């Protein structure tokens, strides 16, 4: 438990043990004595089904789960659950081959379809594998053309077909269908999850935020800075912004958040992909290091000076999203070719970095309140700001840029470390160095080469919250150093997009 946060541990306990319990209880309570020898195999099958149904629910990206454990961690749970469900389904099939043609047919087809989807995901959705096997890379490109770069959409559709087959499989087993409480729970839960899946799919498409590209300019080797103005404000004059309040009132995102974006007018860019935002909106310091190129798109953007540092700010009524995206695949390689005015669709942002800081601030303030009461001081004056230690590597630094500009306000202690492979890989180097020089209580360090224990250990301080972003090996190495020096898992947050 030392290396697993309490939020993640609780999430795993719920999906692995709590979710299947009602199904198992209703199944066992009504299981016919005549078929008692089949009970264990049936229980294994029920566990497999509940795990797969949970994986489908998580695939809908429920926001309450994102704010609790973080969407990337949720994806990890989703993927592992699906694999475990297939393994348990295989055991179920081995124990109960199926007595009856329709029973066997639906069970076998459902299992084989689940297995095919799992293999497809592991082989063609894992970039590390296709990058090392040229044949697989060629097949992947061909499949992307066939499925119009919407492979994940088709994977989810195949999963739904497989679940329908399993539902039929359960209903044609007479002695299972006769257990009315179990069937009621089974059918009700399935219908609710299916309805939520359909609703979330329609909602995501129908209510996606619409915007326009402001600019796409190179930042470093294979890295493009993309700025997007939300529709309703793109192309407005300053006088028109006063009428835009209703259209943008509900648009907001926190420091460190990421958004799923797609470009409906561009071939091969119709499917939503997640990218971290380098700014936040709205907030007193909702700033970005992104360059002001809004004049080309006729969008009202101005610059301001924060502690002597020039930072680009959107017009107060003009939400402008900023991204720094590295070309690592077909979709990201096309980002550099975007032009001002190109249409963008955006799923409202996700992320847990800001929530993680808020939780730590709240906890620190509670302790300070207790001390203030004991000492007879004013409780209102005891509000605490948790010290922040931000450690980023490579292009993974992007979410921490938004955190830095939002929380390094001169009053909160912030230690920011940014590492890259070589000097040419830095983004916003000059802006970051200037920010560090001119912002009180903030230390900014940029380093070529991976940070080692000698670099990280001096950053550790009592009561701090540690936010990490970067390649998976780098984040794991940093976490090991922090654990070695006594930092608790609940004080560390990172988002493993490599999953």
C-alpha positions as CSV (number, residue, x, y, z in Angstrom):
1,X,0.0,0.0,0.0
2,X,3.0,2.3,0.5
3,X,3.4,2.8,-3.3
4,X,-0.4,2.9,-4.1
5,X,-2.5,5.9,-3.2
6,X,-5.6,5.4,-1.1
7,X,-7.8,6.6,-4.0
8,X,-6.4,4.0,-6.4
9,X,-6.5,1.2,-3.9
10,X,-10.1,1.9,-3.1
11,X,-11.0,2.0,-6.8
12,X,-9.4,-1.4,-7.4
13,X,-11.2,-2.8,-4.3
14,X,-14.5,-1.6,-5.6
15,X,-14.2,-2.9,-9.2
16,X,-12.6,-6.2,-8.3
17,X,-14.7,-7.2,-5.2
18,X,-17.6,-4.9,-4.4
19,X,-19.2,-4.7,-7.9
20,X,-19.5,-8.5,-8.4
21,X,-20.9,-9.1,-4.9
22,X,-24.6,-8.4,-5.5
23,X,-24.6,-10.5,-8.6
24,X,-22.9,-13.4,-6.8
25,X,-25.2,-13.1,-3.8
26,X,-28.4,-13.3,-5.9
27,X,-27.0,-16.1,-8.0
28,X,-26.0,-18.3,-5.1
29,X,-29.1,-17.7,-3.1
30,X,-31.3,-19.1,-5.9
31,X,-29.0,-21.6,-7.5
32,X,-30.8,-25.0,-7.9
33,X,-29.4,-27.8,-5.8
34,X,-29.6,-30.1,-8.8
35,X,-26.9,-28.1,-10.5
36,X,-24.7,-27.4,-7.5
37,X,-21.7,-28.9,-9.3
38,X,-21.9,-26.1,-11.8
39,X,-22.0,-23.3,-9.3
40,X,-18.3,-22.5,-9.2
41,X,-18.1,-22.3,-13.0
42,X,-21.2,-20.0,-13.1
43,X,-19.7,-17.8,-10.4
44,X,-16.5,-17.4,-12.5
45,X,-18.7,-16.4,-15.5
46,X,-20.6,-13.9,-13.5
47,X,-17.5,-12.2,-12.2
48,X,-16.1,-12.1,-15.8
49,X,-19.3,-10.4,-17.0
50,X,-19.5,-7.8,-14.2
51,X,-15.9,-6.9,-14.8
52,X,-16.5,-6.5,-18.6
53,X,-19.6,-4.4,-17.9
54,X,-17.6,-2.2,-15.6
55,X,-14.9,-1.8,-18.3
56,X,-17.6,-0.7,-20.7
57,X,-18.9,1.8,-18.1
58,X,-15.4,3.2,-17.5
59,X,-14.9,3.5,-21.3
60,X,-17.6,6.2,-21.2
61,X,-15.2,8.3,-19.2
62,X,-17.5,9.3,-16.3
63,X,-16.3,12.6,-14.9
64,X,-16.8,11.7,-11.2
65,X,-14.2,8.8,-11.6
66,X,-11.9,11.2,-13.4
67,X,-12.0,13.7,-10.5
68,X,-11.5,10.8,-8.0
69,X,-8.6,8.8,-9.4
70,X,-7.8,10.6,-12.7
71,X,-8.8,9.5,-16.2
72,X,-5.4,7.9,-17.2
73,X,-5.5,5.7,-14.0
74,X,-9.1,4.9,-14.9
75,X,-8.0,3.7,-18.3
76,X,-5.5,1.5,-16.7
77,X,-8.2,-0.1,-14.5
78,X,-10.4,-0.4,-17.6
79,X,-7.7,-2.2,-19.6
80,X,-6.7,-4.6,-16.8
81,X,-10.4,-5.4,-16.0
82,X,-11.0,-6.3,-19.6
83,X,-8.1,-8.7,-19.7
84,X,-9.1,-10.3,-16.3
85,X,-12.6,-10.7,-17.6
86,X,-11.4,-12.6,-20.7
87,X,-9.2,-14.8,-18.5
88,X,-12.1,-15.6,-16.2
89,X,-14.4,-16.2,-19.1
90,X,-11.9,-18.7,-20.5
91,X,-11.9,-20.5,-17.2
92,X,-15.7,-20.4,-17.1
93,X,-15.9,-21.9,-20.6
94,X,-13.4,-24.7,-19.6
95,X,-15.5,-25.6,-16.5
96,X,-18.9,-25.3,-18.3
97,X,-18.5,-26.1,-22.0
98,X,-22.2,-25.5,-22.5
99,X,-25.1,-28.0,-22.8
100,X,-27.0,-27.0,-25.9
101,X,-26.2,-25.6,-29.3
102,X,-27.4,-22.0,-28.7
103,X,-25.8,-21.9,-25.2
104,X,-22.4,-23.0,-26.6
105,X,-22.6,-20.9,-29.7
106,X,-23.4,-17.6,-27.9
107,X,-20.9,-18.3,-25.2
108,X,-18.1,-19.2,-27.5
109,X,-18.7,-16.3,-30.0
110,X,-18.8,-13.8,-27.1
111,X,-15.5,-15.1,-25.7
112,X,-13.8,-15.2,-29.0
113,X,-14.9,-11.7,-29.9
114,X,-13.7,-10.4,-26.5
115,X,-10.3,-12.1,-27.2
116,X,-10.1,-10.7,-30.7
117,X,-10.8,-7.2,-29.4
118,X,-8.1,-7.6,-26.7
119,X,-5.5,-8.8,-29.2
120,X,-6.4,-6.0,-31.6
121,X,-6.0,-3.5,-28.8
122,X,-2.7,-4.8,-27.6
123,X,-1.2,-5.2,-31.1
124,X,-2.5,-2.2,-33.0
125,X,-3.3,0.3,-30.3
126,X,0.0,0.0,-28.5
127,X,2.5,2.3,-30.2
128,X,5.5,0.7,-28.6
129,X,4.8,-2.6,-30.4
130,X,4.0,-1.2,-33.9
131,X,7.1,1.0,-33.6
132,X,9.3,-2.1,-33.2
133,X,7.6,-4.4,-35.8
134,X,7.4,-2.9,-39.2
135,X,4.8,-5.5,-40.5
136,X,2.4,-4.6,-37.7
137,X,2.9,-0.9,-38.4
138,X,2.0,-1.5,-42.0
139,X,-1.1,-3.5,-41.0
140,X,-2.1,-0.8,-38.6
141,X,-1.9,1.9,-41.2
142,X,-4.0,-0.2,-43.6
143,X,-6.6,-0.7,-40.9
144,X,-6.7,3.0,-40.0
145,X,-7.6,3.7,-43.6
146,X,-10.3,1.1,-43.6
147,X,-11.8,2.3,-40.3
148,X,-11.1,6.0,-41.1
149,X,-8.8,6.4,-38.1
150,X,-11.7,5.5,-35.7
151,X,-10.3,2.1,-34.5
152,X,-11.1,2.7,-30.9
153,X,-14.7,3.5,-31.8
154,X,-15.0,0.1,-33.6
155,X,-13.3,-1.7,-30.7
156,X,-16.1,-0.4,-28.4
157,X,-18.7,-1.4,-30.9
158,X,-17.4,-5.0,-31.0
159,X,-17.3,-5.1,-27.2
160,X,-21.0,-4.2,-27.2
161,X,-21.8,-7.0,-29.7
162,X,-19.9,-9.4,-27.5
163,X,-21.9,-8.4,-24.4
164,X,-25.2,-8.8,-26.3
165,X,-24.1,-12.4,-27.1
166,X,-23.3,-13.0,-23.5
167,X,-26.7,-11.7,-22.4
168,X,-28.4,-14.1,-24.8
169,X,-26.1,-16.8,-23.5
170,X,-27.2,-16.3,-19.9
171,X,-31.0,-16.1,-20.8
172,X,-31.0,-19.4,-22.7
173,X,-29.6,-21.3,-19.7
174,X,-32.8,-22.5,-18.1
175,X,-31.6,-23.0,-14.5
176,X,-29.9,-19.6,-14.5
177,X,-32.9,-17.8,-16.1
178,X,-35.1,-19.2,-13.4
179,X,-33.3,-17.3,-10.7
180,X,-35.5,-14.2,-10.9
181,X,-33.6,-11.8,-8.5
182,X,-30.3,-12.5,-10.3
183,X,-31.9,-12.1,-13.8
184,X,-33.6,-8.8,-12.7
185,X,-30.2,-7.4,-11.4
186,X,-28.4,-8.8,-14.4
187,X,-30.8,-7.2,-17.0
188,X,-31.3,-3.9,-15.1
189,X,-27.6,-3.3,-14.7
190,X,-26.9,-4.2,-18.4
191,X,-29.7,-1.9,-19.6
192,X,-28.4,1.0,-17.4
193,X,-24.8,0.6,-18.6
194,X,-26.0,0.3,-22.3
195,X,-28.2,3.4,-21.9
196,X,-25.3,5.3,-20.3
197,X,-22.9,4.2,-23.1
198,X,-25.4,5.4,-25.7
199,X,-26.1,8.6,-23.9
200,X,-22.4,9.4,-23.4
201,X,-21.6,8.7,-27.0
202,X,-24.4,10.9,-28.2
203,X,-23.7,13.6,-25.6
204,X,-20.0,13.6,-26.6
205,X,-20.8,14.1,-30.3
206,X,-23.8,16.5,-29.9
207,X,-22.4,18.7,-27.1
208,X,-18.7,18.9,-28.0
209,X,-17.3,22.4,-27.7
210,X,-16.7,23.9,-31.1
211,X,-13.7,26.1,-31.9
212,X,-11.3,27.4,-34.5
213,X,-7.6,27.1,-34.8
214,X,-5.9,30.4,-34.0
215,X,-2.4,29.2,-34.8
216,X,-0.1,26.2,-35.1
217,X,3.6,27.1,-34.9
218,X,6.7,25.1,-34.2
219,X,8.2,25.1,-30.7
220,X,10.9,22.6,-31.0
221,X,11.9,19.5,-33.0
222,X,8.6,17.8,-33.9
223,X,6.7,19.9,-31.4
224,X,3.8,22.3,-32.4
225,X,2.1,24.9,-30.3
226,X,-1.6,24.8,-31.1
227,X,-3.9,27.5,-29.9
228,X,-7.7,27.2,-30.3
229,X,-10.4,29.9,-29.8
230,X,-13.8,28.6,-28.7
231,X,-16.6,29.3,-31.1
232,X,-18.8,32.2,-30.2
233,X,-15.6,34.2,-29.6
234,X,-13.4,33.3,-32.5
235,X,-13.4,36.1,-35.0
236,X,-15.2,38.5,-32.6
237,X,-14.2,42.1,-32.2
238,X,-13.7,43.4,-28.7
239,X,-17.1,45.1,-28.8
240,X,-18.9,41.8,-29.5
241,X,-17.4,40.0,-26.5
242,X,-20.0,41.5,-24.2
243,X,-22.7,39.5,-26.0
244,X,-20.8,36.2,-25.7
245,X,-21.2,35.6,-22.0
246,X,-24.0,33.1,-22.3
247,X,-22.2,31.0,-25.0
248,X,-19.0,30.7,-22.9
249,X,-20.3,30.9,-19.3
250,X,-20.1,27.1,-18.8
251,X,-16.7,26.7,-20.5
252,X,-13.9,26.2,-17.9
253,X,-10.9,24.0,-17.3
254,X,-8.5,23.7,-14.4
255,X,-4.7,24.0,-14.4
256,X,-3.2,20.7,-15.6
257,X,-6.3,19.5,-17.4
258,X,-6.3,17.8,-20.8
259,X,-9.0,17.8,-23.5
260,X,-10.0,15.4,-26.3
261,X,-9.8,17.2,-29.6
262,X,-10.8,16.3,-33.2
263,X,-10.8,18.1,-36.5
264,X,-13.9,17.2,-38.5
265,X,-12.8,18.9,-41.7
266,X,-9.4,17.0,-41.8
267,X,-8.9,13.6,-43.2
268,X,-7.6,11.1,-40.6
269,X,-8.4,13.6,-37.8
270,X,-12.0,12.8,-37.0
271,X,-11.4,10.7,-33.9
272,X,-10.9,12.5,-30.6
273,X,-7.4,12.4,-29.1
274,X,-6.3,13.6,-25.7
275,X,-3.7,16.4,-25.2
276,X,-2.7,18.4,-22.1
277,X,-3.6,22.1,-21.9
278,X,-0.8,24.5,-21.0
279,X,-3.3,27.1,-19.6
280,X,-6.5,27.2,-17.5
281,X,-9.7,29.2,-17.8
282,X,-11.1,31.0,-15.9
283,X,-8.7,31.8,-13.1
284,X,-6.8,34.9,-11.9
285,X,-3.6,33.5,-13.4
286,X,-5.2,31.7,-16.3
287,X,-2.2,32.4,-18.4
288,X,-0.1,30.5,-21.0
289,X,3.4,30.8,-22.4
290,X,1.8,30.4,-25.8
291,X,2.7,33.2,-28.3
292,X,0.2,35.8,-29.2
293,X,-0.7,35.1,-32.8
294,X,-4.3,36.0,-32.4
295,X,-4.1,38.9,-34.8
296,X,-4.0,36.4,-37.7
297,X,-7.3,34.9,-36.6
298,X,-8.9,38.3,-35.5
299,X,-9.3,37.0,-31.9
300,X,-9.0,39.4,-29.0
301,X,-5.9,38.4,-27.1
302,X,-3.6,40.6,-25.1
303,X,-0.4,40.3,-23.0
304,X,0.1,41.1,-19.4
305,X,3.0,41.2,-17.0
306,X,3.0,38.9,-14.0
307,X,5.9,39.6,-11.6
308,X,7.8,41.0,-14.5
309,X,7.1,38.1,-16.8
310,X,5.3,38.6,-20.1
311,X,2.6,36.0,-20.5
312,X,-0.1,35.7,-23.2
313,X,-3.7,36.1,-21.9
314,X,-7.0,35.6,-23.7
315,X,-9.6,38.3,-23.6
316,X,-11.5,37.8,-20.3
317,X,-14.6,36.7,-22.4
318,X,-12.7,34.7,-25.0
319,X,-11.6,31.2,-23.8
320,X,-8.5,30.2,-25.7
321,X,-7.0,26.8,-25.3
322,X,-3.3,26.3,-25.7
323,X,-1.5,23.0,-26.4
324,X,2.0,21.8,-27.1
325,X,1.9,18.6,-29.1
326,X,4.7,16.4,-30.3
327,X,4.4,14.5,-33.6
328,X,4.4,10.9,-32.5
329,X,1.9,9.4,-34.8
330,X,-0.4,10.0,-37.9
331,X,-2.8,12.2,-36.0
332,X,-0.2,14.3,-34.2
333,X,2.0,14.6,-37.3
334,X,-0.9,16.4,-39.0
335,X,-1.2,19.1,-36.3
336,X,1.6,21.2,-37.8
337,X,-0.4,21.4,-41.1
338,X,-3.4,23.0,-39.5
339,X,-4.3,26.5,-40.5
340,X,-6.0,29.4,-38.7
341,X,-9.8,29.0,-39.0
342,X,-9.8,25.2,-39.2
343,X,-12.7,23.8,-37.3
344,X,-12.0,22.0,-34.0
345,X,-14.3,19.9,-31.8
346,X,-13.4,19.5,-28.1
347,X,-14.7,17.3,-25.4
348,X,-14.9,19.4,-22.2
349,X,-11.5,18.9,-20.4
350,X,-10.6,16.2,-17.8
351,X,-7.9,16.2,-15.2
352,X,-7.1,15.7,-11.5
353,X,-4.0,17.9,-10.9
354,X,-6.0,20.9,-9.6
355,X,-8.3,18.7,-7.6
356,X,-5.2,17.0,-6.0
357,X,-3.8,20.4,-5.0
358,X,-7.2,21.5,-3.7
359,X,-7.4,18.4,-1.5
360,X,-4.0,19.0,-0.1
361,X,-4.7,22.7,0.6
362,X,-7.9,21.7,2.3
363,X,-6.1,19.1,4.5
364,X,-3.3,21.5,5.4
365,X,-5.8,24.3,6.2
366,X,-7.8,21.9,8.5
367,X,-4.6,21.2,10.5
368,X,-3.8,24.9,10.7
369,X,-7.4,25.6,11.8
370,X,-7.0,23.1,14.7
371,X,-3.7,24.7,15.7
372,X,-5.2,28.2,15.5
373,X,-8.1,27.2,17.7
374,X,-5.7,25.7,20.3
375,X,-3.6,28.8,20.3
376,X,-6.6,31.2,20.3
377,X,-5.8,32.7,16.9
378,X,-8.1,33.7,14.1
379,X,-9.1,30.6,12.2
380,X,-9.8,32.5,9.0
381,X,-6.2,33.6,8.9
382,X,-4.9,30.1,9.1
383,X,-5.6,29.1,5.5
384,X,-2.6,27.2,4.2
385,X,-1.1,26.8,0.8
386,X,0.5,23.4,0.2
387,X,4.1,23.7,-1.2
388,X,4.3,22.2,-4.7
389,X,7.1,20.2,-6.2
390,X,6.6,19.9,-10.0
391,X,8.8,17.5,-11.9
392,X,8.3,17.1,-15.7
393,X,10.2,15.4,-18.5
394,X,10.1,16.0,-22.2
395,X,6.8,16.9,-23.8
396,X,5.1,15.6,-20.7
397,X,5.9,18.9,-19.1
398,X,2.7,20.4,-20.7
399,X,0.2,19.9,-17.9
400,X,2.7,21.3,-15.4
401,X,3.0,24.6,-17.3
402,X,-0.6,25.4,-16.5
403,X,-0.1,24.4,-12.9
404,X,3.0,26.6,-12.7
405,X,1.4,29.7,-14.1
406,X,-1.8,29.2,-12.0
407,X,-0.3,28.4,-8.6
408,X,3.1,30.1,-8.5
409,X,1.7,33.4,-7.4
410,X,4.6,34.5,-5.2
411,X,3.0,33.3,-2.0
412,X,3.0,29.5,-2.4
413,X,6.4,27.8,-2.4
414,X,6.9,26.1,-5.8
415,X,9.9,24.0,-6.9
416,X,9.8,23.3,-10.7
417,X,12.2,20.9,-12.5
418,X,12.0,20.3,-16.2
419,X,14.3,17.7,-17.8
420,X,14.8,16.8,-21.5
421,X,17.1,14.6,-23.5
422,X,19.0,17.4,-25.1
423,X,19.1,21.2,-25.2
424,X,17.1,21.4,-28.4
425,X,14.1,19.6,-26.8
426,X,13.2,22.4,-24.4
427,X,10.0,24.3,-25.0
428,X,9.3,27.8,-23.6
429,X,12.8,27.9,-22.2
430,X,13.2,31.6,-22.1
431,X,9.8,32.2,-20.7
432,X,10.3,29.6,-18.0
433,X,13.7,31.0,-17.0
434,X,12.3,34.5,-16.8
435,X,9.3,33.3,-14.8
436,X,11.6,31.7,-12.3
437,X,13.7,34.8,-12.0
438,X,10.8,37.2,-11.4
439,X,8.3,35.2,-9.4
440,X,8.9,35.1,-5.6
441,X,8.9,31.7,-3.7
442,X,9.3,29.9,-7.1
443,X,12.4,28.0,-8.2
444,X,12.6,27.0,-11.9
445,X,15.3,24.6,-13.0
446,X,15.9,23.3,-16.6
447,X,18.2,20.3,-17.1
448,X,19.3,18.3,-20.1
449,X,19.5,14.7,-19.1
450,X,17.4,12.6,-16.7
451,X,17.1,13.8,-13.1
452,X,18.8,11.5,-10.6
453,X,18.4,11.0,-6.9
454,X,21.0,13.8,-6.2
455,X,18.7,16.2,-8.0
456,X,15.4,15.1,-6.7
457,X,16.1,14.4,-3.0
458,X,16.8,18.1,-2.1
459,X,13.4,19.1,-3.5
460,X,11.6,17.0,-0.9
461,X,10.1,19.1,1.9
462,X,7.5,18.5,4.7
463,X,3.9,18.8,3.7
464,X,4.5,19.2,0.0
465,X,2.4,17.8,-2.9
466,X,4.4,16.2,-5.7
467,X,3.1,16.4,-9.3
468,X,4.9,14.4,-12.0
469,X,4.5,14.4,-15.7
470,X,6.5,12.8,-18.5
471,X,7.4,9.5,-20.1
472,X,6.4,6.4,-18.0
473,X,10.0,5.3,-17.2
474,X,10.8,8.8,-16.0
475,X,7.8,9.0,-13.8
476,X,8.4,5.6,-12.3
477,X,12.0,6.6,-11.6
478,X,11.0,9.8,-9.9
479,X,8.4,8.0,-7.8
480,X,11.0,5.5,-6.6
481,X,13.3,8.3,-5.4
482,X,10.4,10.0,-3.6
483,X,9.3,6.7,-2.0
484,X,12.9,6.0,-0.9
485,X,13.0,9.3,0.9
486,X,9.7,8.7,2.8
487,X,7.1,10.5,0.6
488,X,3.7,8.8,0.8
489,X,1.9,7.7,-2.3
490,X,-1.1,9.9,-1.3
491,X,1.2,13.0,-1.7
492,X,2.2,12.1,-5.3
493,X,0.1,12.4,-8.4
494,X,0.9,11.6,-12.0
495,X,-1.1,10.7,-15.1
496,X,0.2,7.6,-16.9
497,X,-0.9,8.4,-20.5
498,X,1.4,5.6,-21.7
499,X,-1.4,3.2,-20.7
